[in-house]
């Protein structure tokens, strides 16, 4: 079977599994993860080989753009203090706590342990947010989790790059700190600029196909431009999408409601394809044998993910509450338990080059952490939200 035929078969399989998962009320990402693991155990099923740069460039822009484009910046501004606190010091804290668990339990070098901590610090609350919308959960908490997720993806991946270099022996704390700050600020600047250019182009064009083309160019162009300049491609894509979406809605003459609907549908489709490909690819890469070969590492990875997220939810969350950013104990429970790991963590693991130290263990740990959070946390979050009384006023539990 050639590469094209294999891709078509996997795409059909992903569609069938997603439909079946919806019918039994199972997150489709979890179903795809299990499908990939099962396919990886079948003899003769080839594992696609993609470079780390291709993996990040192909899969991250659609996921980031889709989530950022529909985000309401006015609501995000209202919770900006919480988003920044959870995504900046929160990611650093999660990385250190998770890395410490891995280092002390498995004896991995600090640089490798912290690298894993950075990978699983990136959250992916797609399933949680979908549940929130279905249940009518508190909108403020939804925006807080979504905003944090977008920003912590950028921070975690920037830290990942620094730690990959550290494992290779090229680490200098001062230079790494300066590079990190420049990466974040520069990436955001590129995204804002290209997002503004995109909205100006759409303002003078009333053609759906061209509008879609411009949005795709913004997503991939901003990511590629930033990465070429060694800046944060993640933050560039997020900033471009937010700028395009906000200006388009704030100035209704840029595109109509119909145009916005077309763009949202396009990016939901592209994000689904990217999610499906990532989850299937991770399953094919790890194999069942990869998990069973490192049971201690898998359990440690799960524990590290939970410990790191607990430090964010209860540590940073409690501090926020004490500095006049209202965050009830019930909301802190959801921040902890709703911190699922998903596509970004998988993309980060898959981007590790062949021959990277402890690569197999890192794959197994990441896969195990993602599988656990989707299976146990993702499926129990609706019950938790109901029992904690976090439904919006006037909404009764379904």
Wavefront OBJ file of the C-alpha trace (Angstrom):
o trace
v 0.000 0.000 0.000
v 1.406 3.368 -1.037
v 1.504 6.516 1.054
v -1.548 8.034 -0.645
v -3.615 4.867 -0.307
v -2.552 4.524 3.319
v -3.574 8.097 4.065
v -7.009 7.570 2.484
v -7.565 4.362 4.459
v -6.588 6.063 7.720
v -8.860 9.007 6.912
v -11.811 6.694 6.293
v -11.024 4.794 9.489
v -10.859 8.050 11.435
v -14.256 9.149 10.087
v -15.899 5.816 10.926
v -14.401 5.747 14.417
v -15.410 9.358 15.082
v -19.022 8.625 14.111
v -19.075 5.482 16.260
v -17.529 7.352 19.190
v -20.189 10.039 18.966
v -22.926 7.403 18.999
v -21.663 5.954 22.291
v -20.778 9.368 23.776
v -17.026 8.737 23.756
v -14.530 11.533 22.944
v -13.431 10.884 19.372
v -9.821 11.698 20.273
v -9.822 8.823 22.757
v -11.303 6.477 20.154
v -8.656 7.526 17.619
v -5.885 7.010 20.156
v -7.083 3.459 20.810
v -7.483 2.843 17.057
v -3.915 3.958 16.419
v -2.634 1.695 19.181
v -4.586 -1.227 17.730
v -3.353 -0.597 14.185
v 0.194 -0.401 15.472
v -0.154 -3.954 16.792
v -1.225 -5.317 13.383
v 1.705 -6.872 11.482
v 2.449 -5.205 8.186
v 0.868 -1.843 8.961
v 3.577 0.709 8.096
v 4.502 3.583 10.393
v 4.787 6.905 8.508
v 8.148 8.597 9.000
v 7.935 12.381 9.252
v 10.580 14.846 10.370
v 10.021 16.852 13.543
v 9.697 20.072 11.541
v 7.052 18.561 9.248
v 5.027 17.209 12.174
v 4.853 20.595 13.888
v 4.215 22.531 10.667
v 1.503 20.205 9.359
v -0.513 19.601 12.492
v -0.187 22.515 14.902
v -1.448 25.471 12.771
v -4.939 24.003 12.135
v -5.418 23.069 15.791
v -4.255 26.455 17.055
v -6.007 28.566 14.432
v -9.376 26.862 14.891
v -9.392 27.383 18.650
v -8.094 30.966 18.486
v -10.306 32.216 15.658
v -13.569 31.620 17.510
v -12.358 32.864 20.899
v -14.136 35.984 22.157
v -11.349 38.434 23.003
v -13.643 40.621 25.097
v -14.383 37.702 27.394
v -10.728 36.679 27.334
v -9.713 40.178 28.417
v -11.936 39.885 31.474
v -9.945 36.851 32.688
v -6.529 37.961 31.415
v -4.919 37.897 34.856
v -5.912 34.280 35.396
v -4.896 33.214 31.885
v -1.432 34.769 32.177
v -0.842 33.367 35.658
v -1.918 29.839 34.723
v -0.034 29.829 31.419
v 3.281 31.464 32.369
v 4.317 30.685 35.963
v 1.815 27.833 35.848
v 3.604 26.072 32.981
v 6.989 26.565 34.637
v 5.633 25.124 37.883
v 4.003 22.171 36.106
v 7.248 21.477 34.232
v 9.343 21.498 37.404
v 6.904 19.418 39.468
v 6.319 16.883 36.692
v 10.023 16.734 35.913
v 10.874 16.206 39.580
v 8.481 13.247 39.778
v 10.112 11.665 36.719
v 13.663 12.347 37.905
v 13.153 11.031 41.433
v 11.090 8.015 40.377
v 12.891 6.833 37.242
v 16.303 8.397 37.738
v 16.259 10.114 34.338
v 18.632 13.081 33.931
v 17.138 16.397 35.009
v 17.184 17.806 31.478
v 15.245 14.837 30.085
v 12.843 14.815 33.037
v 12.138 18.542 32.672
v 11.680 18.062 28.929
v 8.899 15.580 29.655
v 7.476 18.012 32.197
v 7.345 20.689 29.492
v 5.647 18.347 27.012
v 2.817 17.436 29.368
v 2.424 20.980 30.693
v 0.561 21.842 27.479
v -3.158 21.219 27.997
v -5.795 20.369 25.411
v -9.251 20.933 26.921
v -11.203 20.404 23.678
v -13.266 17.549 25.125
v -13.824 19.487 28.354
v -14.958 22.631 26.541
v -17.337 20.611 24.362
v -18.798 19.162 27.557
v -19.070 22.648 29.057
v -21.061 23.858 26.049
v -23.357 20.825 26.181
v -24.010 21.181 29.909
v -24.213 24.969 29.954
v -21.278 25.261 32.347
v -19.982 28.592 33.602
v -18.770 30.606 30.601
v -16.079 32.461 32.538
v -14.400 29.194 33.506
v -14.608 27.946 29.903
v -12.875 31.063 28.570
v -10.240 30.826 31.300
v -9.397 27.209 30.405
v -9.402 27.871 26.663
v -7.253 30.988 26.915
v -4.815 29.241 29.228
v -4.543 26.296 26.849
v -3.655 28.455 23.854
v -0.994 30.401 25.726
v 0.481 27.468 27.621
v 0.951 25.590 24.337
v 3.276 28.363 23.170
v 5.152 28.553 26.468
v 5.530 24.774 26.792
v 6.836 24.343 23.240
v 9.295 27.226 23.659
v 10.598 25.533 26.816
v 10.732 22.231 24.941
v 13.051 23.698 22.299
v 15.401 25.034 24.981
v 15.466 21.672 26.762
v 16.077 19.710 23.553
v 19.140 21.912 23.054
v 20.126 21.343 26.686
v 20.004 17.565 26.232
v 22.280 18.038 23.223
v 24.779 19.890 25.401
v 24.222 23.398 24.047
v 22.524 25.049 27.016
v 23.280 28.436 28.562
v 20.771 29.780 31.094
v 21.177 33.449 30.207
v 21.029 32.847 26.476
v 18.100 30.454 26.859
v 16.125 32.993 28.916
v 16.734 35.756 26.390
v 15.829 33.450 23.520
v 12.640 32.387 25.314
v 11.457 35.976 25.850
v 12.352 36.960 22.285
v 10.554 33.892 20.951
v 7.332 34.770 22.771
v 7.335 38.509 22.021
v 8.558 38.138 18.446
v 6.111 35.358 17.636
v 3.187 37.403 18.930
v 4.355 40.419 16.929
v 4.524 38.465 13.679
v 1.084 36.993 14.298
v -0.489 40.380 15.017
v 1.046 41.878 11.875
v -0.004 39.053 9.563
v -3.448 38.875 11.148
v -3.944 42.570 10.400
v -2.772 42.054 6.804
v -5.194 39.154 6.462
v -8.153 41.145 7.721
v -7.341 44.002 5.325
v -7.291 41.556 2.404
v -10.624 40.034 3.402
v -12.073 43.530 3.848
v -11.796 44.216 0.123
v -12.755 40.724 -1.073
v -16.246 39.240 -0.880
v -15.492 35.748 -2.117
v -15.653 32.725 0.171
v -12.931 30.742 -1.588
v -10.468 33.619 -1.400
v -11.375 34.294 2.227
v -10.655 30.654 3.059
v -7.384 30.818 1.153
v -6.318 33.936 3.034
v -7.104 32.335 6.392
v -5.100 29.201 5.525
v -2.216 31.382 4.363
v -2.386 33.306 7.652
v -2.286 30.122 9.738
v 0.601 28.427 7.992
v 2.378 31.611 6.910
v 2.565 33.039 10.419
v 3.786 29.728 11.860
v 6.413 29.258 9.153
v 7.615 32.876 9.256
v 8.079 32.785 13.021
v 9.805 29.401 13.043
v 12.142 30.510 10.253
v 13.208 33.428 12.459
v 13.540 31.070 15.481
v 10.508 32.622 17.161
v 7.350 31.010 18.530
v 5.320 29.702 15.611
v 2.598 28.629 18.033
v 2.103 32.129 19.415
v 2.336 33.630 15.920
v -0.534 31.442 14.700
v -2.607 32.119 17.814
v -2.084 35.890 17.509
v -2.881 35.886 13.775
v -6.109 33.937 14.314
v -7.231 36.120 17.212
v -6.513 39.285 15.248
v -8.333 38.055 12.154
v -11.323 36.840 14.151
v -11.598 39.855 16.437
v -11.265 42.516 13.743
v -13.620 40.625 11.459
v -16.340 40.530 14.093
v -15.678 44.002 15.492
v -15.978 45.540 12.036
v -18.907 43.762 10.474
v -18.066 45.054 7.025
v -15.038 42.771 6.755
v -17.042 39.622 6.251
v -20.628 38.579 6.607
v -22.086 36.066 9.039
v -22.175 33.589 6.153
v -18.465 34.111 5.495
v -17.634 33.646 9.155
v -19.640 30.425 9.213
v -17.729 29.112 6.197
v -14.396 29.909 7.847
v -15.406 28.274 11.122
v -16.576 25.132 9.294
v -13.325 25.031 7.307
v -11.145 25.232 10.406
v -13.220 22.737 12.359
v -12.680 20.291 9.491
v -8.935 20.963 9.234
v -8.560 20.677 13.013
v -10.386 17.334 12.947
v -8.028 16.033 10.242
v -4.977 17.215 12.185
v -6.263 15.672 15.417
v -7.067 12.385 13.705
v -3.680 12.203 12.011
v -1.778 12.989 15.211
v -3.603 10.474 17.379
v -3.355 7.729 14.777
v 0.305 8.497 14.099
v 1.151 8.365 17.797
v -0.558 4.997 18.158
v 1.278 3.605 15.143
v 4.588 4.908 16.480
v 4.290 3.668 20.059
v 2.730 0.205 19.491
v 1.300 -1.892 22.311
v 4.777 -3.309 22.907
v 6.051 0.209 23.493
v 3.652 0.635 26.400
v 4.118 -2.810 27.920
v 7.907 -2.502 27.696
v 7.921 0.481 30.054
v 5.055 0.006 32.532
v 6.891 1.863 35.290
v 7.596 4.781 32.982
v 3.955 4.922 31.852
v 2.677 5.025 35.435
v 5.272 7.632 36.348
v 4.260 9.754 33.368
v 0.630 9.682 34.495
v 1.607 10.588 38.045
v 3.836 13.405 36.797
v 1.024 14.804 34.648
v -1.390 14.770 37.589
v 1.133 16.252 40.022
v 2.092 19.048 37.641
v -1.522 19.954 36.966
v -2.400 19.813 40.660
v 0.359 22.345 41.320
v -1.228 24.657 38.748
v -4.844 24.205 39.809
v -4.357 24.361 43.544
v -1.080 26.262 43.839
v -1.464 29.006 41.240
v -5.261 28.882 41.533
v -5.187 29.525 45.279
v -2.677 32.346 44.859
v -4.899 33.963 42.219
v -7.883 33.801 44.547
v -5.906 35.520 47.279
v -4.866 38.391 44.988
v -8.456 39.287 44.157
v -8.993 37.087 41.083
v -12.099 35.152 42.188
v -11.530 31.437 41.754
v -13.677 29.227 43.931
v -12.461 25.899 45.258
v -14.902 24.133 42.920
v -13.374 25.950 39.945
v -9.883 24.956 41.066
v -11.021 21.325 41.109
v -12.109 21.659 37.468
v -8.876 23.420 36.472
v -6.988 20.440 37.901
v -9.185 17.616 36.604
v -10.004 19.359 33.316
v -6.349 19.769 32.319
v -6.421 17.068 29.662
v -3.432 16.356 27.460
v -3.895 15.813 23.769
v -2.671 16.749 20.325
v 0.012 19.270 21.324
v 1.658 16.846 23.756
v 1.592 14.132 21.088
v 3.052 16.484 18.471
v 5.815 17.465 20.884
v 6.710 13.818 21.516
v 6.616 12.931 17.829
v 8.887 15.894 17.054
v 11.763 14.369 19.042
v 14.390 13.293 16.475
v 15.441 9.642 16.056
v 18.277 8.758 18.382
v 17.162 11.258 21.017
v 18.061 10.002 24.525
v 15.233 8.049 26.195
v 12.994 8.658 23.170
v 11.098 5.359 23.546
v 10.443 6.000 27.236
v 9.289 9.551 26.530
v 6.915 8.267 23.831
v 5.411 5.688 26.186
v 5.089 8.187 29.053
v 3.418 10.814 26.861
v 1.041 8.313 25.283
v 0.113 6.911 28.678
v -0.529 10.369 30.136
v -2.698 11.394 27.173
v -4.633 8.122 27.252
v -5.243 8.415 31.004
v -6.426 12.021 30.912
v -8.791 11.386 28.004
v -10.149 8.127 29.396
v -10.530 8.872 33.091
v -10.590 12.651 33.363
v -12.400 13.365 30.106
v -15.200 10.895 30.812
v -15.746 11.983 34.417
v -15.643 15.762 33.958
v -19.424 16.063 33.242
v -20.254 14.421 36.569
v -17.729 16.630 38.348
v -19.165 19.837 36.846
v -22.703 18.858 37.858
v -21.761 17.872 41.396
v -19.736 21.033 41.946
v -22.684 23.187 40.849
v -20.831 24.943 38.036
v -23.760 25.132 35.622
v -24.819 28.625 34.591
v -27.826 30.031 36.407
v -31.078 28.938 34.853
v -29.578 25.775 33.370
v -30.541 22.392 34.762
v -28.376 19.300 34.328
v -29.246 17.337 31.171
l 1 2 3 4 5 6 7 8 9 10 11 12 13 14 15 16 17 18 19 20 21 22 23 24 25 26 27 28 29 30 31 32 33 34 35 36 37 38 39 40 41 42 43 44 45 46 47 48 49 50 51 52 53 54 55 56 57 58 59 60 61 62 63 64 65 66 67 68 69 70 71 72 73 74 75 76 77 78 79 80 81 82 83 84 85 86 87 88 89 90 91 92 93 94 95 96 97 98 99 100 101 102 103 104 105 106 107 108 109 110 111 112 113 114 115 116 117 118 119 120 121 122 123 124 125 126 127 128 129 130 131 132 133 134 135 136 137 138 139 140 141 142 143 144 145 146 147 148 149 150 151 152 153 154 155 156 157 158 159 160 161 162 163 164 165 166 167 168 169 170 171 172 173 174 175 176 177 178 179 180 181 182 183 184 185 186 187 188 189 190 191 192 193 194 195 196 197 198 199 200 201 202 203 204 205 206 207 208 209 210 211 212 213 214 215 216 217 218 219 220 221 222 223 224 225 226 227 228 229 230 231 232 233 234 235 236 237 238 239 240 241 242 243 244 245 246 247 248 249 250 251 252 253 254 255 256 257 258 259 260 261 262 263 264 265 266 267 268 269 270 271 272 273 274 275 276 277 278 279 280 281 282 283 284 285 286 287 288 289 290 291 292 293 294 295 296 297 298 299 300 301 302 303 304 305 306 307 308 309 310 311 312 313 314 315 316 317 318 319 320 321 322 323 324 325 326 327 328 329 330 331 332 333 334 335 336 337 338 339 340 341 342 343 344 345 346 347 348 349 350 351 352 353 354 355 356 357 358 359 360 361 362 363 364 365 366 367 368 369 370 371 372 373 374 375 376 377 378 379 380 381 382 383 384 385 386 387 388 389 390 391 392 393 394 395 396 397 398
